[in-house]
Amino acid sequence: MRCALSPVEVESADVAAAGGVVATACGEGHSAALGADGRLLTWGLAEDGRLGLTDDELDDKDIVDSPSLLPSELCFVELACGDDFTICIGSDALVYGCGANISCQLSSDPDEEFPQLAALLPGLEGTRFVQVSCGADHVAAVDSEGALWVWGGRFGKEPARVDLPAVSFRDSDGIIDEALTAETRSDRTSQQAACGLDDGEQAGLCEEKAKGKARDEERQAVESDGGGVALVACGAGVVLAVSRGGDSCFTWGDGAFGRLGHDDGDADHDAPTPLRTLSAPVMCVKAAACGRGLSSLGEGPYMLALALPAESTSKNEIAAERYLMQACAEPPDLPEDA
């Protein structure tokens, strides 16, 4: 495969045959796309069956240079890629996958192979899935009832349902800290806030976090009566989930380099933990993405959330706010003439 240093159009006869592309996903060395007609296209490294192509179609090739249609009668509505595997949701609302399974991302038996797309989750045949996301070696999927299921890697061999607590942050009198709300609202318009650690120092874009730290310690979580999931995103060993109302954002998993954004160093979190930085003022998260690298110093953003102040969702306000949680608190070196 040739390296593209700037965006180029990816063309193939199969893309045209599929009526164009409506969604894409990338793994460590492969890509996948959803055709307008619901068919799946894959290309890139062919190792471990991650492309879902037959031996005849591969013709002993280790790399497929252009998007190729999979030989499937199924139509698909969602897709995601892990490092070396591909996951899709079919029009029948079932989860399908192909590729590597060493971390039980496709089956509870790590010795089971998936060279072509096959239906997964045999214990959840009656569950209808609507959304899926992949980390490096794990999967998270949301069903039609808003329930979240996670499996693979550090999250276990079997799909486990994960319930989100409905959390609000209030002081001892049960009142949201309006002082912090006003203070941060003025600072948070069209800015990026970085979270992570760099030799014990906070990133320059997290100044408001230091201002509110004392108040955070005085707050307590209440109203944890549960709720469904509207959005899920996965990275290397982590999951980010947003409640159905959009006003609660949670992260959990591997906390190395502060990647979870909870201001507790490298601490891991085994259960969904709410992000306080998106709670005062309350932010409605519209989209989110996670990186797949180890997110050590020198790497780029690990989590990115696009959000709007909750109070603005009922008004005709267009300006969105972006929050960036990144492990690299120190900006990269720039040329002297930059």
Backbone torsions as a table, in degrees:
resi	resn	phi	psi	omega
1	MET	NA	137.3	177.7
2	ARG	-84.3	152.7	-178.6
3	CYS	-90.8	129.3	178.6
4	ALA	-104.2	120.6	-179.1
5	LEU	-89.5	-5.9	175.3
6	SER	-147.6	159.6	-176.2
7	PRO	-57.3	132.7	176.2
8	VAL	-132.3	150.8	178.3
9	GLU	-75.3	131.2	177.8
10	VAL	-94.6	113.9	-175.8
11	GLU	-116.4	148.4	171.6
12	SER	-165.5	159.5	178.1
13	ALA	-62.3	-32.3	-178.9
14	ASP	-70.6	-33.4	175.7
15	VAL	-62.4	-44.4	177.9
16	ALA	-63.6	-39.9	-179.4
17	ALA	-65.6	-28.9	-179.9
18	ALA	-84.8	-0.6	179.6
19	GLY	81.1	18.5	-176.7
20	GLY	98.0	-178.0	-174.9
21	VAL	-119.3	139.1	-179.5
22	VAL	-116.7	-12.7	178.7
23	ALA	-158.9	151.0	179.8
24	THR	-137.3	161.3	175.1
25	ALA	-152.5	152.4	-177.8
26	CYS	-129.9	141.2	172.0
27	GLY	-106.7	-159.8	-177.7
28	GLU	-69.9	-36.7	-179.3
29	GLY	-140.7	17.4	-179.7
30	HIS	-145.5	164.6	179.7
31	SER	-133.1	158.9	177.1
32	ALA	-140.8	152.2	179.3
33	ALA	-142.9	149.8	178.2
34	LEU	-103.5	119.3	179.9
35	GLY	-73.0	159.5	179.2
36	ALA	-62.6	-23.8	179.2
37	ASP	-90.8	6.1	177.3
38	GLY	90.1	-1.8	178.3
39	ARG	-84.3	158.3	-175.4
40	LEU	-104.4	135.9	175.8
41	LEU	-118.9	141.3	177.0
42	THR	-136.9	157.6	174.9
43	TRP	-164.5	165.5	-177.6
44	GLY	114.0	-150.9	178.4
45	LEU	-63.3	139.2	-176.0
46	ALA	-103.8	6.8	-176.6
47	GLU	-62.9	148.4	173.2
48	ASP	64.1	12.0	178.9
49	GLY	76.3	15.5	-175.6
50	ARG	-63.3	-22.4	-179.9
51	LEU	-86.4	-17.2	179.4
52	GLY	73.2	13.1	-178.9
53	LEU	-90.6	148.7	179.6
54	THR	-75.5	165.1	178.7
55	ASP	-60.5	-37.3	179.6
56	ASP	-64.1	-39.6	-179.4
57	GLU	-71.6	-34.6	178.9
58	LEU	-73.4	-34.5	177.8
59	ASP	52.6	47.5	177.7
60	ASP	66.0	15.0	178.7
61	LYS	-86.4	138.7	176.2
62	ASP	-87.8	-20.2	-178.1
63	ILE	-133.5	134.8	174.4
64	VAL	-104.6	118.2	-170.7
65	ASP	-76.8	-26.0	-175.3
66	SER	-135.9	157.9	-178.4
67	PRO	-54.5	129.7	-178.5
68	SER	-126.3	134.3	-179.7
69	LEU	-71.1	136.3	176.5
70	LEU	-78.6	145.5	179.6
71	PRO	-79.5	77.0	-178.3
72	SER	-136.7	142.9	177.4
73	GLU	-85.1	-7.0	-177.5
74	LEU	-78.5	152.8	168.0
75	CYS	-106.3	145.9	-177.0
76	PHE	-121.9	153.4	-176.8
77	VAL	-122.5	-17.9	179.0
78	GLU	-142.8	150.6	174.9
79	LEU	-149.2	156.5	177.0
80	ALA	-156.7	156.0	179.3
81	CYS	-126.3	136.7	167.4
82	GLY	-93.2	-168.7	-179.9
83	ASP	-56.6	-48.0	-175.0
84	ASP	-137.0	33.1	176.5
85	PHE	-151.3	163.4	-177.6
86	THR	-128.9	136.3	-179.6
87	ILE	-124.3	140.7	178.3
88	CYS	-138.9	157.1	168.7
89	ILE	-111.5	126.0	-178.9
90	GLY	-82.5	169.8	177.2
91	SER	-65.1	-14.3	174.7
92	ASP	-86.6	4.6	177.7
93	ALA	70.2	16.2	174.9
94	LEU	-96.7	159.6	180.0
95	VAL	-96.5	132.1	179.1
96	TYR	-122.8	154.1	179.6
97	GLY	-157.8	162.8	175.0
98	CYS	-152.9	157.7	177.3
99	GLY	115.1	-156.5	-175.8
100	ALA	-66.5	147.2	-178.2
101	ASN	-136.6	18.2	-174.6
102	ILE	-63.4	-25.6	179.9
103	SER	-104.5	17.9	178.8
104	CYS	63.0	33.0	178.0
105	GLN	-79.1	-15.6	178.9
106	LEU	-117.2	-20.6	-177.3
107	SER	-159.7	154.2	178.5
108	SER	-72.2	-11.9	176.5
109	ASP	-102.2	107.5	-176.3
110	PRO	-66.3	-12.8	179.0
111	ASP	-88.0	-10.1	-180.0
112	GLU	-74.8	135.4	-176.8
113	GLU	-105.5	149.4	-178.3
114	PHE	-134.2	72.6	-179.0
115	PRO	-71.9	-22.8	175.1
116	GLN	-129.7	164.3	-179.7
117	LEU	-57.0	134.0	178.2
118	ALA	-144.3	151.7	177.7
119	ALA	-66.8	137.4	-179.2
120	LEU	-110.1	-177.8	174.0
121	LEU	54.6	61.4	-178.0
122	PRO	-60.2	-22.8	179.8
123	GLY	-84.7	-1.9	-176.8
124	LEU	-126.9	40.4	-175.9
125	GLU	-60.1	-33.2	-176.7
126	GLY	-85.5	-0.6	-178.1
127	THR	-90.0	132.9	179.9
128	ARG	-101.5	120.0	-176.4
129	PHE	-99.5	146.6	-176.4
130	VAL	-124.9	-14.5	-177.2
131	GLN	-151.4	145.4	179.4
132	VAL	-145.8	148.5	176.2
133	SER	-145.0	149.0	-178.5
134	CYS	-121.3	138.3	166.1
135	GLY	-92.4	-164.3	179.2
136	ALA	-60.6	-42.5	-177.8
137	ASP	-142.5	27.0	176.2
138	HIS	-143.5	169.4	-175.7
139	VAL	-134.5	144.7	171.9
140	ALA	-131.0	134.8	-177.9
141	ALA	-137.8	144.9	179.7
142	VAL	-110.8	133.3	179.1
143	ASP	-94.1	177.6	-174.0
144	SER	-66.8	-15.3	177.4
145	GLU	-92.6	-0.6	-178.7
146	GLY	88.2	6.6	178.1
147	ALA	-78.9	142.5	-179.1
148	LEU	-104.8	132.2	178.2
149	TRP	-122.0	133.7	-177.1
150	VAL	-132.0	139.7	177.8
151	TRP	-158.2	161.2	177.9
152	GLY	95.3	153.9	177.0
153	GLY	58.8	-135.6	-178.3
154	ARG	-70.0	-9.6	-175.7
155	PHE	-93.7	1.8	172.2
156	GLY	107.3	161.5	-177.0
157	LYS	-75.4	-35.9	-175.5
158	GLU	-101.2	144.8	175.5
159	PRO	-59.4	128.2	-179.9
160	ALA	-120.7	134.0	177.1
161	ARG	-76.9	133.9	-179.6
162	VAL	-119.6	120.1	179.2
163	ASP	-97.1	136.5	178.0
164	LEU	-91.3	133.6	173.0
165	PRO	-77.1	140.2	175.0
166	ALA	-86.3	107.4	-170.5
167	VAL	-117.1	138.4	167.2
168	SER	-128.2	151.8	-178.8
169	PHE	-104.2	119.5	-176.7
170	ARG	-135.5	160.0	177.6
171	ASP	-83.8	-175.6	-175.6
172	SER	-63.4	-19.6	178.4
173	ASP	-92.4	3.4	179.0
174	GLY	80.7	15.9	-177.6
175	ILE	-110.7	132.6	176.8
176	ILE	-61.9	139.6	-177.8
177	ASP	-67.2	92.2	-176.4
178	GLU	-69.9	-27.5	178.9
179	ALA	-63.6	-44.4	178.8
180	LEU	-67.9	-36.7	179.3
181	THR	-58.8	-49.2	-179.3
182	ALA	-65.7	-39.8	-176.6
183	GLU	-64.9	-45.0	-176.5
184	THR	-80.0	-27.0	-179.2
185	ARG	-60.3	-39.4	-177.4
186	SER	-71.0	-24.0	-177.3
187	ASP	-93.1	-13.2	-167.6
188	ARG	-102.7	9.3	-179.3
189	THR	-77.7	121.8	176.4
190	SER	49.7	46.4	176.4
191	GLN	-129.1	163.1	176.3
192	GLN	-109.7	128.7	178.6
193	ALA	-109.0	125.3	-176.6
194	ALA	-100.3	138.3	177.4
195	CYS	-124.9	136.0	-179.2
196	GLY	156.1	-177.2	-176.6
197	LEU	-123.7	141.6	174.4
198	ASP	-143.7	95.8	-178.5
199	ASP	54.1	38.8	175.5
200	GLY	82.4	0.2	-179.2
201	GLU	-102.9	144.6	176.3
202	GLN	-80.7	150.8	176.3
203	ALA	-64.4	150.6	-177.2
204	GLY	-59.9	-27.0	-177.9
205	LEU	-85.8	8.7	179.4
206	CYS	-113.7	30.4	-176.4
207	GLU	-63.5	-37.3	-178.0
208	GLU	-67.7	-20.3	178.8
209	LYS	-68.0	-40.2	177.9
210	ALA	-65.9	-37.3	179.4
211	LYS	-62.4	-36.6	-175.1
212	GLY	-95.0	1.9	-174.1
213	LYS	-61.5	-44.3	-179.7
214	ALA	-61.5	-40.9	179.5
215	ARG	-67.6	-36.3	178.6
216	ASP	-58.6	-40.0	-177.9
217	GLU	-66.8	-25.0	-178.9
218	GLU	-87.0	-14.7	-177.3
219	ARG	-79.6	163.6	174.0
220	GLN	-138.6	147.8	-179.5
221	ALA	-83.6	134.3	179.4
222	VAL	-134.9	177.2	174.7
223	GLU	59.8	39.5	-179.5
224	SER	-86.1	72.1	-176.3
225	ASP	-103.8	10.3	174.4
226	GLY	84.9	165.0	179.8
227	GLY	-177.9	163.4	-178.6
228	GLY	-84.1	176.2	-176.4
229	VAL	-110.9	133.3	177.3
230	ALA	-102.5	-27.2	-172.9
231	LEU	-150.2	138.1	176.8
232	VAL	-137.9	143.6	176.1
233	ALA	-142.2	144.7	-176.9
234	CYS	-125.1	148.2	172.4
235	GLY	-129.3	-162.2	179.8
236	ALA	-70.8	100.9	177.3
237	GLY	76.2	13.9	-179.2
238	VAL	-135.2	158.3	174.2
239	VAL	-132.0	137.9	172.1
240	LEU	-119.4	129.3	-179.8
241	ALA	-134.5	145.6	-179.4
242	VAL	-119.4	135.5	-178.3
243	SER	-67.9	163.7	-177.5
244	ARG	-59.3	-33.3	178.0
245	GLY	-74.4	-13.8	-180.0
246	GLY	79.8	-2.8	-174.2
247	ASP	-101.3	7.9	176.1
248	SER	-134.5	125.9	-178.6
249	CYS	-120.9	132.7	-175.0
250	PHE	-126.8	146.8	171.3
251	THR	-134.8	151.9	175.0
252	TRP	-162.6	163.7	-177.8
253	GLY	122.9	-140.9	-177.4
254	ASP	-76.5	119.0	-175.5
255	GLY	-95.8	11.8	-176.7
256	ALA	-53.3	137.0	177.2
257	PHE	62.5	23.9	177.2
258	GLY	70.0	21.2	-173.5
259	ARG	-64.5	-19.9	-178.5
260	LEU	-83.5	-15.3	175.1
261	GLY	79.0	23.2	-177.0
262	HIS	-101.5	7.4	177.7
263	ASP	56.3	40.3	178.1
264	ASP	-130.5	36.3	177.2
265	GLY	67.6	-133.7	-176.6
266	ASP	-93.8	15.2	-174.1
267	ALA	-62.3	133.0	172.8
268	ASP	-81.0	155.3	174.8
269	HIS	-130.2	120.7	-177.6
270	ASP	-86.5	-11.5	-179.5
271	ALA	-131.2	156.8	179.6
272	PRO	-54.4	126.6	-179.2
273	THR	-123.2	126.6	-175.2
274	PRO	-69.2	143.5	176.3
275	LEU	-84.3	112.3	-178.1
276	ARG	-66.5	-30.3	-177.0
277	THR	-66.6	-14.8	177.1
278	LEU	-107.0	18.8	-175.0
279	SER	-116.4	-10.1	179.6
280	ALA	-145.6	95.7	0.0
281	PRO	-73.5	161.0	179.9
282	VAL	-64.7	129.2	-179.7
283	MET	-111.4	139.0	174.3
284	CYS	-97.2	112.9	-177.4
285	VAL	-80.9	126.0	-178.1
286	LYS	-100.3	-29.2	-179.4
287	ALA	-157.0	153.7	-179.6
288	ALA	-153.3	152.8	177.7
289	ALA	-148.9	151.3	179.6
290	CYS	-126.2	149.0	174.9
291	GLY	-83.0	165.5	-179.6
292	ARG	-111.1	-6.2	179.4
293	GLY	-74.9	179.0	178.7
294	LEU	-74.4	-11.8	178.1
295	SER	57.4	45.0	174.9
296	SER	-83.6	174.8	-179.7
297	LEU	-58.4	136.7	-179.7
298	GLY	99.5	-14.0	177.3
299	GLU	-91.9	168.9	-175.7
300	GLY	-83.9	-161.9	-176.8
301	PRO	-57.3	142.8	177.2
302	TYR	-101.3	-43.0	176.3
303	MET	-128.5	142.0	179.5
304	LEU	-135.9	126.0	179.5
305	ALA	-123.9	133.6	175.0
306	LEU	-102.0	120.2	-172.0
307	ALA	-140.3	158.5	174.9
308	LEU	-123.6	144.4	173.0
309	PRO	-56.5	135.9	-176.5
310	ALA	-56.6	-36.3	-177.3
311	GLU	-69.2	-20.4	-177.8
312	SER	-88.6	-11.2	-177.3
313	THR	-68.6	-18.9	179.3
314	SER	-97.9	2.8	-179.5
315	LYS	-116.2	168.3	-179.9
316	ASN	-87.7	63.0	179.2
317	GLU	-109.6	129.4	-174.2
318	ILE	-100.4	-31.4	-173.7
319	ALA	-63.2	121.4	178.4
320	ALA	-94.8	160.0	176.8
321	GLU	-115.3	138.8	-178.2
322	ARG	-113.8	135.2	178.5
323	TYR	-120.9	126.8	-175.4
324	LEU	-115.6	120.5	174.2
325	MET	-106.3	114.0	-176.8
326	GLN	-133.0	145.4	-178.5
327	ALA	-76.0	-29.8	-179.5
328	CYS	-85.1	95.6	-177.8
329	ALA	-76.3	-23.1	-178.9
330	GLU	-90.3	124.0	-179.6
331	PRO	-64.5	152.1	-179.7
332	PRO	-65.1	153.9	177.1
333	ASP	-64.9	135.9	179.0
334	LEU	-113.7	152.2	176.2
335	PRO	-58.1	150.6	-177.0
336	GLU	-61.2	-29.5	-178.5
337	ASP	-91.2	8.4	-178.8
338	ALA	-73.8	NA	NA
